[in-house]
Amino acid sequence: MMDYAVLLEGVTRRFASGDSQVTALSKVSLQVRHGERLALVGPSGSGKTTLLNLVGALDRPDEGAVHCLKRTITTLSEKAAAEFRRRHVGLVFQDDALMPELTVHENAELPLALLRTPKAARRRAAADILKDLGLSDKKTCFPAQLSGGEKQRVAVARAVVHRPDLLLADEPTANLDADSAERVLNAIESLASEKGLTVLLATHDPRVYERFHRVVRLEDGRLVDEG
C-alpha cells in the first residue's frame, strides 16, 4: 500500500435530526498523497466540512476508517486526538476565528504556546511566518483593525506556525472579495510548496479549485467525481 498522507476507507457519518438521521457522508473512500493539494467541491450540505472534521480528528465516523499520517484516527482517544491536532494539523475556517483580545503576533504564535514552545522560539517563528505572509507591519494590530483578507492571512499564519504536516481549510475565501481571496490562496500555495504541506481545502468557488492539483466532488455525502 502506498504511504498516503490521508486514507479514508468506506467512511459513513450520520447525524441525528429530530426523530430521524441525516447521512452526511456515505461510504466515502479517498486517498491523498503527501504534498498533494486537493480541493473538495460541492454544494452546501454535500459533506465537505464533515470530511475535513474527520480527517482532522475533530469527529469520528459511524462506519469505516480514517488513516492520517500513519495513524488510524478512528481509534485515537480524545486526548490523543487533541495532541495529534496540536502537532500535525493546521486548521483554517471560513470565519477566521482569531482571538479578538490578542494582537496579530500573539494570535500567530498561539499554537506554539499550546505546545509549550519557549517564548523566544515561538516569537521568532511567528515573526517569520508573518513576514512570509506580508503581515510584519500588522503584528501589533488587533483583529478588529484588519481587513477580511488580512484576518484570513493571520489565520493561515496561525495554522502553519507550528509546521504541521497537514493543512485543512474550510471555505477560507467565502467571505472575501476577489483581491483578498487571491492573496489568501497565494499564501496557502506558497507555504504548501515551501514546506511540503498536504492541503485539503473545501470550496464551491471555481476560482479556488481551478488552482489545485486535484478536485474531488461531493454530492449528498457521496464522492461522485475526481479530477
C-alpha positions as CSV (number, residue, x, y, z in Angstrom):
1,M,0.0,0.0,0.0
2,M,1.3,3.4,-0.9
3,D,2.1,5.6,2.1
4,Y,-0.7,8.1,1.8
5,A,-0.9,11.3,3.9
6,V,-4.7,10.7,4.2
7,L,-6.7,7.5,3.5
8,L,-10.4,7.1,4.0
9,E,-11.9,3.6,3.7
10,G,-15.7,3.3,3.3
11,V,-16.4,6.2,5.7
12,T,-20.0,6.9,6.7
13,R,-21.1,9.7,9.1
14,R,-24.7,10.2,10.3
15,F,-26.2,12.9,12.5
16,A,-29.5,13.0,14.4
17,S,-32.2,15.3,13.0
18,G,-35.2,15.2,15.2
19,D,-36.5,11.6,15.3
20,S,-34.6,10.6,12.2
21,Q,-31.0,10.6,11.0
22,V,-29.2,12.5,8.2
23,T,-26.3,10.9,6.4
24,A,-23.6,13.5,5.9
25,L,-21.1,11.1,4.3
26,S,-21.9,7.7,2.8
27,K,-19.2,5.1,2.1
28,V,-16.6,7.6,1.0
29,S,-13.1,6.2,0.1
30,L,-10.3,8.6,-0.7
31,Q,-6.5,8.7,-0.9
32,V,-4.4,11.8,-0.7
33,R,-0.7,11.7,-1.3
34,H,1.9,13.5,0.7
35,G,2.4,17.1,-0.6
36,E,-0.8,17.0,-2.7
37,R,-3.2,20.0,-2.8
38,L,-6.7,18.7,-3.0
39,A,-9.9,20.7,-3.3
40,L,-13.2,19.3,-2.0
41,V,-16.0,20.8,-4.0
42,G,-19.8,20.6,-3.9
43,P,-22.9,22.5,-2.8
44,S,-23.6,23.3,0.8
45,G,-24.6,20.2,2.7
46,S,-22.7,17.9,0.4
47,G,-20.4,16.7,3.2
48,K,-17.2,18.7,2.7
49,T,-17.0,20.1,6.2
50,T,-17.8,16.7,7.7
51,L,-15.0,15.1,5.7
52,L,-12.5,17.7,6.9
53,N,-13.6,17.3,10.5
54,L,-13.0,13.5,10.3
55,V,-9.5,13.9,8.7
56,G,-8.6,16.5,11.4
57,A,-9.7,14.2,14.2
58,L,-12.4,16.6,15.3
59,D,-15.0,13.9,14.7
60,R,-15.3,10.2,14.2
61,P,-17.2,8.2,11.5
62,D,-20.0,5.8,12.3
63,E,-18.6,3.3,9.8
64,G,-15.3,2.9,8.0
65,A,-11.8,4.1,9.0
66,V,-9.7,7.3,8.6
67,H,-6.0,7.0,8.5
68,C,-3.8,10.1,8.6
69,L,0.0,10.4,8.7
70,K,0.4,6.7,9.5
71,R,-2.2,6.9,12.3
72,T,-5.7,5.4,12.4
73,I,-7.6,8.4,13.6
74,T,-10.8,6.4,14.4
75,T,-9.0,4.6,17.2
76,L,-7.4,7.6,19.0
77,S,-8.6,8.6,22.4
78,E,-9.9,12.2,22.8
79,K,-6.6,13.2,24.5
80,A,-4.5,11.5,21.7
81,A,-6.7,13.1,19.0
82,A,-6.2,16.6,20.6
83,E,-2.4,16.0,20.7
84,F,-2.4,14.8,17.1
85,R,-4.1,18.0,16.0
86,R,-1.8,20.3,18.0
87,R,1.3,18.8,16.5
88,H,0.3,17.7,13.0
89,V,-2.7,19.6,11.7
90,G,-3.3,23.2,10.8
91,L,-6.9,24.5,10.6
92,V,-8.3,27.5,8.7
93,F,-12.1,28.2,8.9
94,Q,-14.5,30.3,6.9
95,D,-14.6,32.6,9.9
96,D,-11.0,33.4,10.8
97,A,-11.7,32.6,14.4
98,L,-9.0,34.9,15.7
99,M,-8.8,35.8,19.4
100,P,-10.0,39.5,19.4
101,E,-8.1,40.4,22.6
102,L,-4.8,39.2,21.2
103,T,-2.6,41.1,18.7
104,V,-1.7,39.6,15.3
105,H,1.6,38.4,16.6
106,E,0.0,36.8,19.7
107,N,-2.6,35.1,17.5
108,A,0.0,33.7,15.2
109,E,2.1,32.2,18.0
110,L,-0.8,30.7,19.9
111,P,-0.3,27.1,18.6
112,L,3.3,27.2,19.8
113,A,2.2,28.4,23.2
114,L,-0.2,25.4,23.5
115,L,2.8,23.2,22.6
116,R,4.8,24.9,25.4
117,T,7.4,26.1,23.0
118,P,9.9,28.5,24.7
119,K,8.8,32.2,24.4
120,A,11.8,33.3,22.4
121,A,11.4,30.5,19.9
122,R,7.7,31.0,19.3
123,R,8.2,34.7,18.9
124,R,10.8,34.1,16.2
125,A,8.6,31.6,14.4
126,A,5.6,33.9,14.5
127,A,7.6,36.8,13.2
128,D,9.0,34.6,10.3
129,I,5.6,33.4,9.2
130,L,4.0,36.8,9.4
131,K,6.9,38.1,7.2
132,D,6.3,35.3,4.7
133,L,2.6,36.4,4.5
134,G,3.3,40.1,4.2
135,L,2.0,40.9,7.6
136,S,5.0,42.2,9.5
137,D,3.6,45.7,9.6
138,K,0.4,44.4,11.2
139,K,1.9,42.4,14.1
140,T,0.9,44.8,16.8
141,C,-2.6,45.3,15.5
142,F,-5.7,43.7,16.9
143,P,-8.1,41.7,14.6
144,A,-10.7,44.5,14.6
145,Q,-8.1,46.7,12.9
146,L,-7.6,44.4,10.0
147,S,-9.4,43.8,6.7
148,G,-11.1,40.5,6.0
149,G,-8.2,39.3,3.8
150,E,-5.6,40.3,6.4
151,K,-7.5,38.4,9.1
152,Q,-7.6,35.3,6.9
153,R,-3.9,35.5,6.3
154,V,-3.3,35.8,10.0
155,A,-5.5,32.7,10.3
156,V,-3.2,30.9,7.8
157,A,-0.1,32.0,9.7
158,R,-1.6,30.6,12.9
159,A,-2.5,27.4,11.1
160,V,1.1,26.7,9.9
161,V,3.4,28.4,12.5
162,H,3.9,25.0,14.3
163,R,4.9,23.4,10.9
164,P,2.1,20.9,10.6
165,D,2.1,18.1,8.1
166,L,-1.5,18.7,7.0
167,L,-3.5,21.9,6.4
168,L,-7.3,21.7,6.4
169,A,-9.2,24.8,5.1
170,D,-13.0,25.1,5.1
171,E,-14.2,27.7,2.7
172,P,-11.4,30.1,3.7
173,T,-12.2,32.7,0.9
174,A,-16.0,32.6,1.1
175,N,-16.4,36.0,2.8
176,L,-13.6,37.7,0.8
177,D,-13.5,40.0,-2.2
178,A,-11.6,38.7,-5.3
179,D,-8.4,40.5,-4.4
180,S,-8.3,39.4,-0.8
181,A,-9.2,35.8,-1.8
182,E,-6.3,35.8,-4.3
183,R,-3.8,36.8,-1.6
184,V,-5.0,34.2,0.8
185,L,-4.8,31.5,-1.9
186,N,-1.3,32.7,-2.9
187,A,-0.3,32.4,0.7
188,I,-1.6,28.8,1.0
189,E,0.0,27.8,-2.3
190,S,3.4,29.3,-1.4
191,L,3.5,27.8,2.1
192,A,2.4,24.4,0.8
193,S,5.2,24.4,-1.8
194,E,7.9,25.7,0.5
195,K,7.0,23.5,3.5
196,G,5.8,20.4,1.7
197,L,2.3,20.6,3.2
198,T,-0.5,18.4,2.3
199,V,-3.6,20.6,1.8
200,L,-7.3,19.7,1.8
201,L,-9.5,22.7,1.1
202,A,-13.3,22.8,0.9
203,T,-14.8,25.3,-1.5
204,H,-17.6,25.8,-4.0
205,D,-15.7,28.6,-5.8
206,P,-14.2,27.6,-9.2
207,R,-11.7,30.4,-8.9
208,V,-10.3,28.5,-6.0
209,Y,-10.4,24.8,-7.1
210,E,-9.0,25.5,-10.5
211,R,-5.6,26.2,-8.9
212,F,-5.4,22.8,-7.1
213,H,-3.6,19.6,-8.1
214,R,-6.8,17.6,-7.8
215,V,-10.5,18.2,-7.4
216,V,-12.9,15.8,-5.6
217,R,-16.7,16.5,-5.9
218,L,-19.1,15.5,-3.2
219,E,-22.9,15.4,-3.6
220,D,-25.3,14.3,-0.9
221,G,-22.5,12.8,1.1
222,R,-21.1,10.7,-1.8
223,L,-18.0,11.1,-3.8
224,V,-19.2,11.5,-7.3
225,D,-16.2,12.7,-9.3
226,E,-12.5,13.0,-9.2
227,G,-10.5,15.3,-11.5
